[in-house]
Amino acid sequence: MYPEAAMLEPDREPRVVDLKEFQVVGMARTYAAGGPNDVAKLWAEFWPRHEEIAEALPDTCFGVSIPCPRDGGPRHFEYVAAVEVRSAASVPDGMVARTIPAARYIVFTHVGPVAKIMETIEAVRSRWLPRTGHTPAGTPEFELYDERFNPVDGGEVDLYIPVK
């Protein structure tokens, strides 16, 4: 069962999926884990420019969190507001290309306001994963925004957590 988080769809069990490597292009910022961030501002900057991305695949966006190793300091991560691309050969100014490696993912569905998505992610990390014996892979995880997402009330967002 899901962790005790109100924002997880209660009648759905998480899925396990194996994905092949894929590429995304978007705008990125680095944040301290657990600290304040301006992810909403990043999306507001990215969205008006997303049509500049050549080779973009339609109908989905990705919020990718990439761990950034630091020696002795706080944990950091790079967040990329992005779209999947057929090829990252042409990247617009001010944007980055990132490769998401092939991995096995546990997929959870967050339901409700996107402002509460961190509560769902933390419930998965702190309660569900330890209780089930799954170990995070330490590779990029991502949010998948598709036709079920609504910017006004959130709707549904799939959370892909890579596991070993």
Secondary structure by P-SEA (a helix, b strand, c coil): cccccccccccccbbbbbbcccccbbbbbbbccccccaaaaaaaacccccccccccccccccbbbbbbbbccccbbbbbbbcccccccccccccbbbbbbcccccbbbbbcccccaaaaaaaaaaccccccccccccccbbbbbbccccccccccbbbbbbbcc
